[in-house]
Amino acid sequence: MLRFILPLAFALTSCESAPDAAGPVPGEMESTGPVVATVNGHQVTQDMVDATLAQFPPDVLAQIESSGQLEQVKQQVVLGELLYQKAIEQGIHNQADTQKKLAISARNALADSYIDHVVEQRLTPQSVDEWYQSHLVQFARPQVRPSLMVLPDEDMANAVVAELSGGADFATLAKVKSMDPHSAPKGGDLGWMGKQELAGPFQAEIFGAEKGGLVGPIPTPNGVLLFKVEDKRDTVPLDEVRSDVESRMRQSLAQEIVEELRNTATIEFVDATATAEDAGDAGDASAEAEPTNAPTDGAATGPEGTEEESK
């Protein structure tokens, strides 16, 4: 988590952290919202923490919230402010290699923001519904919604079955008579369950029962079980998987947008290897075309002149 959060924290540090300088200092951000901490007298605000959280993908953000890591994010933003101050103080942002990193980061941020912008434009309720319908087979999972009563013995269970047959309400009886501390306050409702969640020897019987049907009594070491099948379905509805569908759509839409841009752009790659080979071939041809150092006339007759002199 630390290595993921710190780059975001650097990008969202307070503008109060930067000393006076000619021109903008990278990482400047207006200090707005409630102050959550101060670092060397400079403010870290809730808006900065919220802006950091907004950079996370929805599934990661949900994990952070559910696991109680929001405080950790705040601490990392504060740590990022501290490191940012030291970097600006030492002029790290003016170093050539740092400026290259900042430029690349800015280009990547703009590219990502463009993709996010277009994805959100295309991620409409209609497009989400169409995607879900076209991928319906992926959400085909037989499920049941059973209610449960755990009773002390078979006599009590048979008496409850008789009451139900006479028109009594299962949920009302479960709240009063069931020994299960988890489901009894909810009228025995166990929620939607697939075959993996509803394990045990009674699984097949419950899934095979009709909607509204009773299953049991079933004696167990922990009491006598009595089930009612409140509802059944073969597919998980969109409302229960919407976040998963939207997450998958965001990935596929991002790839789609990149491909669209790639297909409509004029992109020419320079083959450095081919260029070097072409230059080498040209050099060879030039060398072949150059005239050789032909001897002068005097040099050509030199041997003869030497022979005459010897005579």
C-alpha positions, 0 to 999 in steps of 0.5 A: 500500500505504501508504494502505491499511495506515496506517488499520489501523495507527492502529487497532492501536496499543499502549495504552502510547502513550497518556498518562493520561487520563480515559476510554478513548483511541481506538486503545488495544490491549494489548501482547502477543506478541514485541516487533518494535520500539519507538517512543519507548520504546513497544512494537510487537508481532508481535500488532499486526502479525498483527492488521493482516495479518488485516484484509486480504482473503485474496487481498490477503494472499496477494499480500503474502506472495508478493511479500515485502511482510510487512516493509513491513507491519511498517514501516507499523505502526511508522510508524502507532504514531509518528503515533498518538503525536503525534496523542494528544500533541496531543489530536487525538482530542478535536477534534469533527471527529476524534471524528466520524471515529472514530465513523464508523470504529467504526460501519463497523468494526462493520458490516463485522465483522457481515457478515464474521461472518455470511458465515463462518457461511454459508461452509461446505464444503457451500455452497462445493461447491454453489456450485462445482457450480452454476457449473461451466461457469465452470471448464470448461477442457480441460487436459492433464498432459504429461511431456517429454523433450528428447533430443539427436537423433532416433536417441536419441529413437527408441531411447527410444521403443523402450524405452517400448514395451517397458515402460520408465517415462517418468519414470525415463528422463526423469530420466536422459536428458532435457536439460531442466533444469527438468522432468528432475528431476521425471521430465519432469512439466510439470503441468496445462496449458491451451491458452494455456500449451501453445503451439506447433505440437504443441499440437493433437497433444498435446491430441488424444492419448489419456491415456497416449499418446506424441507425438513425436519432434518435431525442434526447434532446441533438441533432439528433443521427446518428450511423454507425455500423463499425464492429461487433464480438461475441468474444473478441480477445486474443490480447485485453485480453492477460494480463488477460489470462496470469494472470489467467494462472500464478495462475493455473500454480503455483498450477499445479507446486506445485501439481506436486512436491507434487505428486513426493516427499516423504512426511511423516507427523508425527502424534504427537497425535498418537505418544503421545498415543503410548507412553502412551500405552507403559507406561501402558503396562510396568507398568502392566509387572513390578513385585509387591513388594512381601513381604519377607518370614519373613514378610509373617510369621510375624503374626505367629511369633507374635502369638508364641511370645504372647504365 
